[in-house]
Amino acid sequence: MIVQNLKEVQERIHALDKNQHVTLIAVSKTKPASDLQQAIDAGQRHFGENYLQEALEKIETLKNQDLIWHFIGPIQSNKAKQISQNFDWVHSVDRLKIAKRLNDQRPKNLEKLNVLLQVNIDNEATKSGVLEGEIEDFILHFENFQNITLRGFMCIPNPNNAEQSFKKMAEILQKHPNLDTLSMGMSTDLELAIENGANFVRIGTDIFGKRA
């Protein structure tokens, strides 16, 4: 089932992404490592995790495979060290304190950690993320960081105006020619996201089924 689901999601992406600029991140929260193994056997390499403890168990179980791990959940300060040690990408940086901790605690023997700034594009009180007007100031601080690299932005838009929010995110990225990544789009809106410039899509339900 997972293999078939994965194939269908890939076909949806390829229908819009003729030049293969879009990377599929399979989001497996609450799902066991055995489910990930099915996707790995079908060629999937990028995996997204929301919960640190659960992620660390999967990373350990699957450590002999050539995988790229993305942390996409909220980050508590006391979790930053383990996130910086175990992931290749972090999508959910929303505070300067977190960026600094990731930088300071990234092991020197690892490549720089790729990070994305989470933008609260619809200015919603219930969501994390920097506001559009705060982005420029936030980016300036990255000049001081040696062990992390700012690559772009992530958002979780309000479903009622997702297309408008995705367009706005694309405009923000265009203002920063040295950045190259937009992480946006999930199972319900991946087509809209790709049409508006996403190059990471984070798909959980449509690959692994409803979460436990």
N, C-alpha and C positions, 0 to 999 in steps of 0.2 A: 504493500500500500504506500509506504513512504517513498519508495523508488518511483512509483507511478506518479505520485503527487509532485515529487521533485521535477520529474520530466515535464509535467504540465506547466509548472511555474516557469521552468526554463524556456518553454515554448512561448509563454506569454511575454517574457522579457525579450526573446529574440525577434518576436514579431515587430517590436518597436525599436530594437537596438541592433540595427544591421551591422554596425561597426564594432560591436562587442566592447563598448565602453562601460557597460553596467556590470557590477559585481553583485552576485546574489549572496547575501548573508543569511544562513539558515539559523533561525532563532529557536532554541530548544528548551526554553525554561520549563521546569517541572518534568521534563522527559529524560529517560535514562540513557546512559552511554550506549546501550545496545541499539537504541533508535538512531543515535548519531552514526553508529558504525554502518548501519544500512545506507545512510546518505553518503558516507565516506566511500563505501564500496561502489557507489554509483558515480563517484568522481567529485563530490562536494568537498571543498577545502576550507571555506570561510564559515565560522560559526560564531553566533552572537549569544551572550549570556547576560542575564539581568541580576542574578543573585550570586554573590561571591562564593559562599561555601559550596553551593551546588556546582558552580563552575570549576572550582579547584579540584573537586573529586573527579569530574569528567576529564579535565586537563591531565590529571595524573593517570587515569585509566587509559587514556588515548595518547600518552606522551610519545610513543614510538612512531607516530604517524605524522606526516608533514602537514600540519594544520595551522591556520591563521586564526587567532582568537580575538574577538572584539567584545569589549565590555560596553554594554549599552544601557545599564541601569543607573539609578541614582547612586551617588558616591558619598559615603560617610567618611569623614576625615580619618577615622581609625582603620579604615579599609584601604586607604590609598596605597600603603606600602605593598600589600599583597597584590593589588591590581597592577601596580607598576612593575612588579617582578614577574608576572605570569601572562600578561596580555601583550598583543602586538599593536592593537588599536584601542583607544578609549573614545567613545562617541559623546559622552555625557558630562563634559567639563563645563560647569556652570558658575564656578566661583574661583577667584584668584588663589585663594588659600589651597584649593584642591589642585590647581595647576602647579603651584609651587611644591606641594608635597609629592606629586607624581614625579616632578623633575628631580627633587632632592633624593628620592628613594629609588629611582630607576638604577638598577645595577650597571656599573660602568662597562661590564663585559658584554652587555646586550646592545643591539642597535638602538638608536633613538626611538622612543615611544611615539607613535603617531597619535595625535589627539585632534578631536573635533570640538568646536565650541557649540554647546547646546543653546539654541536660540528660542526664546519664548515668543514665537512669531505673531501670535494672536493676543499677546499681553493678557494671558489668562491667570487668574489668581491661584488656580489649582495646579498649575504646571511649573516645573523648574525651568531654568534657562535665563540667559542674559537678554535684556530687552534690546530692541534694534538700536536705540540711541546709545547703548553702552558698549557696543561692539568695538568701535575704534579705540577707545581707551583700553579695553581689555587686551586687544591685539598688541599694543605697544609693549606690554610687559613681557611678551614672548621673546623679545630680543635678549632678555637676561637669562633665558633658560638654555642650558647646554645639553640636556638629556632627553628633552621632548621636542617634537616638531609640530607646530600647528599646520594642519593640512586643509581645514575647511570647516564646514558647519553641519549640524544635525538639527532636525526639528520634528516635532510631533504636532501636526496642525489640528485645529478644530475641524472635525469632519464636515461641519456645515459650510465651510468655505475653504476646503483643502486646496482647490485649484489656485485660488487667489494667493493663498499663503505660499504654495510652492513657487509661483511666479515671483513673489517678493524675495524668497530665498535665493532664487537664481540671480536676481538683480544684485543682491548683497554680495554674492560670490564674484560677480563680474567686476565689482569695485576693487577686488583684491586679486590682481593677476598672478601673484605669487602663490595663491592657494588653488587647489585643484579638486576638492572633494565636497560633494553634497550627499549626505546620508538622509534620505527621506523616502517615504513610501513603504507601506506594509501590505498585508494580504488584500485588503479591501480597496486600496488606492494606488497600487504599484504602477498601473498604466499612466495615471495622471502625473505621478511623480517623474516617471521616465520622460514623458512628453515635455516636462518642464525642467529637465536637466539633471535629474538624480543620477549619480553613478554608483551609489550603494543603495540597495533596497533590502529591508530587514523583514524577512518572511518567516512566520512561525506557524500559525494555524493551518495555512494551506499546504504545508509540507508535513507537519507532525500531528495534525489534528488538534482538537480543542485541548487546552492545557488542563492538567489534573487539578 
